[in-house]
Amino acid sequence: MADRSYNAFEMAQSQFDKVADQLDLDEATRDLLRYNAREYHVSIPVRMDDGSFKVFRGFRVQHNDSRGPAKGGIRFHPMETIDTVRALAMWMTWKTAVVDIPLGGGKGGVICDPHNLSMREQEQICRGWIRQLSRDMGPVNDIPAPDVMTNAQHMLWMLDEFETLRGERLPGFITGKPVGMGGSLGRTEATGYGVIFTVREALKELDIPPAKTTASIQGFGNVAQYAIELFNRIGGKVICVSSWDQKDQTSYSFKKSSGIDLDELKGITDRFGGIDKGKAAELGYEVLPGEAWIEQEVDILIPAALEHQITKENVSKINDSVKIIAEGANGPTTPEADEVISKRGIFMIPDLLANAGGVTCSYFEQVQSNMNYFWDKDEVLGKLDSKMTSAFNAVSELAEKRKLYMRDAAYVIAIGRVAQASKDRGWV
């Protein structure tokens, strides 16, 4: 989001156009799916702790709900833009379709920096965002969830405000809630674990034992931390991670060739995933520039931070040793960089597949909340593994059958399903 010359929505449309040609979609279907169905812009006045008032700008975009209610997170970020939210809503439509769950795509955002806001001020933003949008959202038409710099507490404030306005209990309205307040066991782990479920399947295809692999990961937030945990459990070793330093307003990479210690690093990390570089150095980590994560001599790269991270400017820095890229973040690779990666024969697990674990478990949470019956953690994670593995195999088989790049195969499946649903409903 920091590069204003980059437009995420134009990139999402470019990806769609490429597959629309392959599917030979008619003009009406292209026009419908190339743009978002609805978008809302809101202003949220908040009385700050010092007594002053500040107005925060927010968005909600619903891309397509032909297969079910719109579903997607809400992000808090100082550089948030409507075009980023538009792109993320579109990508969410494809994501829910590729894992074949009965949901559509949506996304929300508020321009703010939680680093500089008290918890009371953040609560007022959450409640204000819901007050502005409560008539256009709900458990049967649009269901939010946590995303960048939002968490279970933010979701619970939003649910409380929504239920107060509606005058009834509607726990299926929002997902990512705290366990015990309608949240699902396994939801916190879901996105990171989902990334590694797909990595595990890719390693099987490539006939590479996980125990012989190393990885470098961009980001050290929730997705990265749980991805590292599961990757270690299947025998792999992560030698490098990167994280954002709020004080220096830049990122750093932290490398230990013998393998990072997840618990050790978590002990010197703030609640936003920022690693204390001084303490990391004392623990024996090499503290390198932020982009160093992409240059490492590893088997697997996992971008798990923000969009627009692997570009034409840095794609050549990817080491010849890299065999798999698994996109834990949304839209981390630009089309220009994607072309280079494809030509180099690196096995790409695209974002709409690799990081679909979060929305899949959100769907499980929605089901549990609506029927007021909750599954144990092993059951949730077992269902998640089954769903992710099934989706990976479907994409991989199509890629093999039609000699497609994995990203294109995932898009062909997803866009084909959404186009068919829109036609079946008589929209086009």
N, C-alpha and C positions, 0 to 999 in steps of 0.2 A: 504493500500500500504506500510505501514511501516514495516510489518513483511515479511522479505525476504524468510522465510521458507514456506510461504503460496503462492500457485500458483493458481491464479484465473482461469486461462484457464483450468487447470486440474480439478478444481471444476466444471466448466461449462460442461466439457466433461463427468464428472462423472454423473452429473444430466441428460445429454442427453442420456448416455448409459442406465440408469435405465428405461427411458421412451421408448427408442428404443426397449428394450426387451418386454415391455408391448404391443407395437404396432406391434411387430414381423416384424420390418423393414428388408428388404433384405440387403445384404452386401454392394452393390453398393450405396444404399441410405445412409446407415450408414457412409460409407467412405466420401461421398460428404458432409454430414451435420455435421460430427464430426470435420471438419477442415474448415478454412476460404478459400473463393474462391480466394481472392487476398490480399496482404498486401504490403505496401510501407514504406520504411525507408528513411527519408530525413535529411539533415544537413542544418541548417539555420544560415548563418553568419550575425551577427548584430554589427554595430558600436555603442558601448555603449556611454553614456553621457560623460564619462571621456576621450573619444577619442580612447580607446582600442577596439579591436575586440573580440567577443566571439561567439562560434559556439554552437547552441542549437540543440539537437536531437529531431526529431519528427516522428510521425507514422500516417498512415491511414490504416485501415483494413476494407475490404468489405467481410462480411461473406457469405451472400446469397441474390441474387436479383431476385429470380424466381417469386415473387409476385409483384415486382415493384422496382423502384430505391432504392439503399442502402440509409439508413437514420440513422443518429446518431450524437451525439455531439462531440465536441472537448474539451479536458480538459487540463488545465495548472496545473502541479503539480510537485514538486521537486523529488518525489519518483515514478513518472510514469514509467511503464514498458510495453514492447511489449506484455507480456502475459496478463496483465490486460486489455489492449486495445483489444486483441484477444477475451477475455472472454466477454467483454462488447459488442463487435460487434455481437457475437453469441446471447447473451441475447436480443439484440435489434431486431434480426430477430424473435425471439419467441414473443417479446412484440408486434411488429406490426401485427403479425399473430393472437395473441389472441384477440386483439381488432378489428381484421378484417378490416385493412386499407391497401390500395394497395401499400405497401412499403416493402423493405427488411431491412437488418440490416448492419450497419457500425459503426465505432467509430474512433476517432482520439485523439491524445495526443501530447503534447510537454513537455519535461522535463525542467521545469523552475519554479521559485517561484515568482509570481506576487507581493508578499509582498515586494520583494527587487528590483523591476524593476520600472522605471519611466513609465508614460503612453506612452512616445515616444518610449521607448525600447519595450514595449508590442505591440505597433502598428507595429514596424518593424518585430517582430516575426510573427504576424498575416499575414502581407503582404508576408513575406518570405515563410511561410507555403503554402500559396496559389500559389505563383510562382512555387514552386516545384511540386505541385500536380494538377495544373489547367488542364492539359491534361487528367487526369484520373478521374476528378470529373465534375459535372454539373447538371443542373436541371432535366435531364432525366436519369442520371445514378448514382449520389451520392450527397446527400444533407446534409451538416453539420448543426449544431445547437449549442447553448451554453451548457456548462456542468460545471463541477467543476472549479471554479475560472475563468470562462469566462462569458461574458455578452453581452448585445445588442450592446454596442460600439465595442467590438471585432468582432462581426458578421458583422457590417456595414463596418469596415475596410476591412474585408475579401471580402465582396461583391464588394466593390469599386475596389479592386485590381483585382478581377476576371473579372468584367465588363470592366476594362481598358485593360486587356490582350485580352479579346474576342472582344472588340470594339462594344459592344451592351449592352442594358439594359436587365438584366436577373434576376429580383427580386425573381423569384421562385428558384434560386440556393441555397439560404440559409434561414433558419428560425430563429426566435428569434430576428429579427431585431427590431429597435425602431419603436414604433407606429408613423405613419406619414412618415416613410421611407420604407413602405412596410410590416411593422410588423402587427400582429393581436392583436386587443384588446382581453384581456383575456389570452394571452399567458403567462404572468408573473405569473398569479394565477394558471395556468392549472395543474401543477404537484401536488401541495399541495392540491388544491381543489379535484383533481381526487382521491387522497388518502382517503379523507374524504367521497367522494361519495361511495366508496367501504366499508368504515367503517360503514356508515349509513345503507347500505344494509345488512351487516353482523349483525348489531344490530337488524334489523328487523327479520332476520332469527332466531336469538337467543331470540327474544321477550324481548329485554332489551330497555327501554326508554333511549334515548341519554342523557336526563337531569339528569339521575341518574349515569352517568359514569364519571370516571376520567381517565386521560392519562398522560404518561410520554414519552417525546420525546428526541431522541438523535439528536443533531444538532440544529442550530438556523439560518440556511441560508434561501434561498428563499423558498424551499420546506416546511421546518418546519414552517416558519412564516405564510404562507398562509394556511397550514393545521390547525394551531392553530386558525387562524381567523375564518375559516369555522366551525371548531369543536365547538368553543364558540357560533357561531350563531345557531347551531342546539341544543344547550343547554348543551354541555359537558364542563368539566373543566380540564385544563392542570395544574398539580401541580409541574412538574419538567421538565427542559430542560437542555441539556448539550451543551457546545461549546468549540472550540479549542482556547487556549490562545497562541498567536504567541510569546509573550515575554518569557513566561515560557516553551514553547515547550511541553505543556501537555494540557489535557482537564479538565474541571471542570463541575460539575452539579450544577444547581441553583434551589433550592426548596422553594416553599411557599405553605403550606398546604391549605391555603384559595384560592389558584389559582393564577397563575402568571398573571401579567398585561402586555399584548402584547405590547401596545404602550410605556409603561414605560421601558420595556427591550430594545425595538428597539431604544429608545433614548440614550442608553448607549452601543450601539453595533457598531462595525466598519463595513466597507463595505463587509468584508468576513464572517460576522456572529459571530465574536468574541465579547463576553460580557465582559465589564470591571468589574472584580470581586470586586474591592474595592467599586465602586459605587453601585454594586448590594447588597453588604453587608449593605451599608448605607441605602438602600431602604428596608431592612428587609428580604432579601433572605438568606437562609442557603447556604453557599458555600461549596460544598462537592466534593470528588474525582470524576474524570470523569466518572468512571463506575457506579456511584451510580444511574444513570438514570434507569438501568436495574433492580434494587432491589426494586423499589418503590411498595407500596401497592396500585395498580391502576387496572382498568379494561382493559386498552388498552396500549400496548407498540408500539411506532412508531420509528423504527430506520430510521433516515433520514439524515445520514451523508455519510459514505463510506462503501465499501464492507468489509467482514470479521470482523464483530463486535459482533455477537452472536456465540460463539464457544463452543466446548466441555468443555473448562476451565471455562466459566462463565454461561453456560445455567442453571446450578442448582441454580443460584442466582435469577432467575425469580420468583417473588412472587406467592404464590398459588392463589392470587386474580385475576391474569391476565387471561382474557377470550379471548382476540383477540390480535394478532400481525399483524400489517399492515406495509409491507416493503416499506417505502418511498425511501430508497436507493437501489442501484443495488447490489445484492449478499451479503447482510449483514449477512446471516445465513449460516454457514457451514453445509454440509450434516450430520455430526455427531450430531450437535446441533439440526438440523431439525428432526432427528429421535426421540430425547428426547421430543421435542415439540409435535410431532405427538402422541407419547405414552401418554403424559399428557392430550391430548384432547383439547389443545388450538387451537382456530379457526385461522388458518394462511391465511392471504391474501398475496399471494406471490408477489415478486417484479415485475415480468413481467405483472401482472395485476394491482397491487396497484399503481405503479408509471407510468402507461401508459398514464396518462393525458397529460404529456408534449409532447410526440410524437404525440398523437392524435390531440392536438391543433396545433402542428407544421404542421401536414397534412392539417388542416384547413387553416393555413397561406399560405402554398404552393398553395392550390387551389385558395385562394383569390388573391395572387400575380400573379399567371399565368393568371387569367381572369381580373385582374385590377379592381376588384369590391370588396369592403370591407363591412363586416357585422357589426352590432352594437354589443356591449359587451354582452347584454342579449342573443342575438341569438347565439353567439359563445359558451357561457357557457351553454346554453340550449342544444345545440348539443353535447357538451362535456358530460354533465350529462347523456344524452340519450345513448351515445356510451359506457360510462363506466358502466352504470347500465345494459345495454344489455350484455356486456362482463362478468360482475360479475355473472349475472343470468345463462348464458350459462355454466360457469365453475362450479357454485354451483350445477346446475341441473345434470351435468355429475358426479360430486363428489357424489351426493346423489344416483344417479342411479346405479353407479358401485362401490359404497363404497370406493371411492378413497380419499386420502389426497388432500386438495385443490391445493397444488403445483403440485402434479402429474396430477390432472385433467386439470389444466391450460396448462401444458406441453403437455399432450395428444392432446388437441385441437390444440395448436400452431404447434407442430412438425408434426402432421397429415396434417395440411393445407399446410405447406411448402413442405413436402414430396410429397404430391399429385401434387402441382404446378410443382415441379421438374420433376415428372414423366410425367405430361401432356405436358411439354415442350420437352420431349424426352431426358432429360439429363441423366437419369438413367433407 
